[in-house]
Amino acid sequence: MNELDELRDWEAGAPPLDDGTRHRARVRLFAAMNEQDAPPRPPWHRRPVLRIALAGAVAAAVTGTVLVAVDSGGQGDPRANPPASSAPSMRDVSARAVLNGAAAYAREHERTVAPRDDQFIYTKEIIKETEKGTGEVKRHVDENWRSVDGSQRSWIMEIGKGWWSEPLKENEGMWPPRDWGTLKKLPRDPEKLILSLLHKTGPDDRNDSLDEITDQEWSDIHFSLAGLLKLVPVMPEGLRPAAYEALGMIPGVKAVPDQKDAKGRTGVAITYDDPTLPEGSSGYGGFFIFDPETYRFLGFRDMRASGEGKAMKQYVQLSYLESWAITDRAKQRP
């Protein structure tokens, strides 16, 4: 069980941890793992089981509010041309080929709508969770309204349970960012994007080339890229493709064939073998599942654990984003 699962499942009779507390705990855990003094990173603003994909977009104006809904499961999706003349075999496709294909698909089909800082990003996520011991299956519908710049209370749900997350405090940040100004500053070149994520300060902060990046830094870069792709449904043009390509450049990222998504479709999954973690443990990111021919993103596969010792239960989670929107208020329906 990784440290994120431990944070999520720790309740101690109290309400769920707010995002700020999770951020600070994450930073302390990374520092302990590194066993060295390092400058603190901006807090991580996330819900561990939230996974987000971007397909097409439909825009409508409703009483002055811009609402953008995305249906990731619709029929008749246009298909991007694969990078090769024919689709690669699911048995021999490389992670880089899949992610470059995903980048090509995103470039052809991405739709850009810029939210204002005072707005909210609404997401509706469907989660199918199977307990490994009993085979019991539960379905959860999680709806979230996240403040774009973190200045307002956000409504957060996790496997069916919801709570209000308080605004960011002074000098407190979040990763991944959702405000348009910060997202636009992220490089669209995959190598420069990787270098910019080392310390969130710029591409030339410490490393001049990818060859100088350590295993721990690669682990942190993967964490940042996976979070960006999972938690930000709408990005400036070119950023999502660059993030896919950057993910494919990380040592230890691999393709796993014949993976089922939440709708029963067979795809090829991308996952990461993190060399900084103990053998047998898994880090953040799980499995990104893609259509093996078009490389369209289908959904996520993750593991979750709760309890300790003999009482511990493990769950396989399959999920996908059903829709997202930009709203003016928390709990405003698209």
C-alpha positions in Angstrom: 0.0 0.0 0.0 1.5 3.3 -1.0 1.6 6.5 1.1 -1.3 8.1 -0.8 -3.6 5.1 0.1 -2.5 5.5 3.8 -3.5 9.2 3.7 -6.8 8.4 2.1 -7.8 5.6 4.5 -6.8 7.3 7.7 -9.9 8.5 9.4 -9.5 8.2 13.1 -13.1 9.1 13.7 -12.6 12.5 12.1 -14.0 14.1 8.9 -12.0 13.4 5.7 -8.7 15.2 5.5 -9.0 18.5 3.6 -6.8 19.1 0.6 -4.4 21.4 2.5 -3.7 18.7 5.1 -3.2 16.1 2.4 -0.8 18.5 0.6 1.4 19.1 3.7 1.5 15.4 4.5 2.5 14.5 1.0 5.4 17.0 1.1 6.6 15.6 4.5 6.4 12.0 3.1 8.5 12.9 0.1 11.0 14.5 2.3 11.2 11.4 4.5 11.6 9.2 1.4 14.4 11.4 0.1 16.2 11.4 3.5 17.7 14.8 2.6 17.0 18.5 3.1 15.2 19.8 0.1 13.2 22.9 -0.6 9.4 22.2 -0.1 7.4 21.7 -3.3 4.0 23.4 -3.8 1.3 21.4 -2.1 -0.4 18.7 -4.1 -4.0 19.5 -4.7 -5.8 16.3 -5.6 -8.2 13.6 -4.6 -6.5 10.2 -4.8 -9.2 8.5 -6.8 -10.0 11.3 -9.2 -9.2 10.5 -12.8 -9.9 12.7 -15.7 -9.9 12.3 -19.5 -10.6 14.7 -22.3 -12.5 13.8 -25.5 -14.8 16.2 -27.4 -16.6 19.3 -26.1 -20.0 20.9 -26.5 -20.4 24.5 -25.4 -23.6 26.4 -24.4 -24.3 29.8 -22.9 -26.8 29.6 -20.0 -27.7 32.9 -18.1 -24.2 34.3 -18.7 -22.4 31.1 -17.6 -20.2 29.2 -19.9 -20.9 25.5 -19.6 -18.7 22.9 -21.4 -19.8 19.3 -21.2 -17.7 16.4 -22.4 -19.0 12.9 -23.0 -16.1 10.5 -23.0 -18.2 7.5 -23.8 -20.1 8.6 -26.8 -20.4 6.6 -30.1 -19.0 7.7 -33.4 -15.8 9.4 -32.1 -13.6 10.5 -35.0 -10.4 8.5 -35.1 -6.9 10.0 -35.4 -4.5 8.5 -37.9 -2.1 6.2 -36.0 1.6 7.3 -36.1 2.3 4.1 -38.2 0.6 2.9 -41.3 -1.1 0.2 -39.3 -2.0 -0.2 -35.7 0.8 -2.0 -33.7 0.2 -5.3 -32.1 -1.0 -5.1 -28.5 1.8 -7.6 -27.7 4.7 -5.6 -29.0 3.6 -1.9 -28.7 6.0 0.3 -26.7 4.9 2.8 -24.1 6.4 5.6 -26.1 4.5 4.5 -29.2 1.2 4.5 -27.3 1.8 7.8 -25.7 2.9 9.5 -28.9 -0.2 8.1 -30.5 -2.3 9.5 -27.6 -0.6 12.9 -28.2 -1.5 12.8 -31.9 -5.1 11.9 -31.0 -5.3 14.8 -28.5 -3.9 17.3 -31.0 -6.5 16.4 -33.5 -9.5 16.3 -31.1 -8.6 18.6 -28.2 -11.0 21.5 -27.5 -9.9 24.5 -25.5 -12.2 26.6 -23.3 -10.4 28.9 -20.8 -12.0 29.1 -17.4 -11.8 32.3 -15.3 -10.0 32.2 -12.0 -13.2 32.8 -10.1 -15.1 29.9 -11.7 -15.2 26.2 -10.9 -14.4 23.0 -12.8 -17.1 20.4 -12.5 -16.4 16.8 -13.1 -18.6 13.7 -13.0 -16.6 10.5 -12.6 -17.9 6.9 -12.7 -16.0 4.4 -10.5 -16.5 0.6 -10.6 -14.8 -0.9 -7.6 -14.3 -4.7 -7.0 -13.1 -6.1 -3.7 -10.4 -8.7 -4.5 -11.3 -11.1 -1.7 -15.1 -11.4 -2.3 -15.5 -10.2 -5.8 -18.2 -7.7 -4.6 -18.7 -4.9 -7.1 -19.8 -1.4 -6.2 -20.4 1.6 -8.5 -19.8 5.1 -7.3 -20.7 8.4 -9.0 -18.4 11.2 -7.8 -19.2 14.8 -8.6 -16.7 17.6 -7.8 -16.7 21.4 -8.1 -13.1 22.6 -7.8 -12.2 26.3 -7.5 -10.1 27.2 -10.4 -7.6 29.4 -8.5 -8.2 27.8 -5.1 -9.6 31.0 -3.6 -13.1 29.6 -2.9 -14.4 26.5 -1.2 -14.5 23.4 -3.4 -16.9 20.4 -3.1 -14.9 17.2 -3.3 -16.2 13.6 -3.5 -14.3 10.4 -3.0 -15.9 7.0 -3.7 -19.3 8.4 -2.9 -18.5 10.6 0.1 -18.3 14.3 -0.2 -17.1 17.3 1.8 -16.2 21.0 1.5 -12.5 21.7 1.0 -11.5 25.1 2.3 -9.8 27.8 0.1 -6.0 27.9 -0.1 -4.3 29.9 2.6 -1.9 32.7 2.0 1.4 31.6 0.3 -0.2 28.1 -0.2 -0.2 26.7 -3.8 -1.5 23.6 -5.5 -0.3 21.0 -8.1 -1.5 20.5 -10.6 -2.7 24.1 -11.3 -6.0 24.8 -12.9 -5.8 28.5 -13.4 -5.3 29.4 -17.0 -2.4 31.8 -16.5 -0.3 29.2 -14.8 -1.2 26.4 -17.2 -0.3 28.6 -20.2 3.3 29.1 -18.8 4.0 25.4 -18.9 6.1 24.4 -21.9 4.5 22.7 -24.9 7.8 20.9 -25.7 7.9 17.6 -23.9 11.6 17.8 -22.9 11.2 21.4 -21.6 8.1 20.4 -19.8 10.0 17.6 -18.0 12.8 20.0 -17.0 10.2 22.6 -15.8 8.7 20.1 -13.5 11.8 19.3 -11.5 11.2 22.0 -9.0 8.2 23.9 -10.5 10.5 26.9 -11.1 11.6 26.7 -14.8 13.3 24.5 -17.3 16.9 25.6 -16.4 16.6 25.4 -12.6 19.1 22.6 -12.0 19.4 20.2 -15.0 20.4 21.1 -18.5 19.5 17.7 -20.0 17.4 14.6 -19.3 20.6 12.6 -18.8 21.3 14.4 -15.5 17.9 13.5 -13.9 18.1 11.1 -10.9 15.7 8.2 -10.2 14.1 10.3 -7.4 13.6 13.2 -9.7 12.1 11.0 -12.4 9.7 9.6 -9.8 8.7 13.2 -8.8 8.3 14.1 -12.5 6.1 11.1 -13.1 4.0 12.1 -10.1 3.5 15.6 -11.5 2.7 14.5 -15.0 0.3 11.8 -13.9 -1.5 14.4 -11.7 -1.6 16.9 -14.5 -3.2 14.4 -16.9 -5.6 13.0 -14.3 -6.8 16.1 -12.6 -7.0 18.9 -15.3 -9.8 18.2 -17.8 -9.1 21.3 -19.9 -5.7 22.7 -20.8 -4.3 25.3 -23.2 -3.8 24.0 -26.7 -0.8 21.7 -27.0 -0.2 21.0 -23.3 -2.0 17.7 -23.0 -0.1 16.2 -26.1 3.2 17.5 -24.6 2.3 15.8 -21.3 1.6 12.5 -23.0 4.9 12.7 -24.9 6.8 13.7 -21.8 5.3 10.7 -19.9 6.6 8.4 -22.6 10.2 9.7 -22.1 10.3 8.6 -18.4 12.5 5.5 -17.7 10.4 2.8 -16.3 7.1 3.7 -18.1 5.8 0.6 -19.8 2.9 -0.7 -21.9 0.7 -3.6 -20.6 -1.6 -5.2 -23.2 -5.1 -6.7 -22.8 -6.4 -4.4 -20.0 -10.1 -4.0 -19.5 -11.6 -0.6 -18.8 -14.7 0.2 -16.8 -17.0 -0.4 -19.8 -15.4 -3.8 -20.6 -13.4 -2.6 -23.6 -9.9 -4.1 -24.1 -7.1 -1.6 -24.3 -3.4 -1.2 -23.8 -2.4 0.3 -20.4 0.5 2.6 -19.5 2.0 2.2 -16.0 5.3 3.1 -14.2 7.8 0.9 -12.4 9.1 3.4 -9.8 12.7 2.4 -8.8 12.5 4.5 -5.7 9.8 2.4 -4.1 10.2 -0.9 -2.3 9.7 -4.0 -4.5 6.1 -5.0 -4.8 4.7 -1.6 -3.9 3.1 0.8 -6.4 3.2 4.5 -6.7 0.8 7.1 -7.9 -0.6 6.9 -11.4 -2.0 3.4 -11.7 -2.8 2.4 -15.3 -3.8 4.8 -18.1 -5.8 2.7 -20.5 -5.9 3.6 -24.2 -7.7 2.2 -27.3 -5.1 0.0 -29.0 -5.8 1.3 -32.5 -6.7 5.0 -32.1 -4.9 5.7 -28.8 -7.9 7.5 -27.5 -7.9 7.6 -23.7 -10.5 5.2 -22.2 -10.0 5.4 -18.4 -8.0 4.4 -15.4 -7.3 1.3 -13.4 -6.0 1.6 -9.9 -5.7 -0.3 -6.6 -7.0 0.8 -3.3 -6.5 -0.8 0.2 -8.3 -0.1 3.5 -7.8 -1.5 7.0 -4.8 -3.2 8.5 -3.5 -6.7 9.0 -6.1 -9.5 8.6 -8.8 -6.8 8.3 -7.2 -5.3 5.2 -9.2 -5.2 2.1 -8.0 -4.6 -1.4 -10.0 -3.2 -4.3 -9.5 -2.9 -8.0 -10.9 0.4 -9.3 -11.9 1.1 -12.9 -13.0 4.6 -13.7 -13.7 7.1 -16.4 -14.8 10.7 -16.7 -18.4 10.9 -17.8 -18.5 14.7 -18.2 -16.9 18.0 -17.1 -18.0 21.6 -17.2 -17.0 25.1 -16.3 -19.5 26.7 -13.9 -19.8 30.0 -12.0 -20.7 28.4 -8.6 -20.0 25.3 -6.6 -22.8 22.7 -7.0 -24.2 24.5 -10.1 -25.4 21.9 -12.5 -24.2 21.9 -16.1 
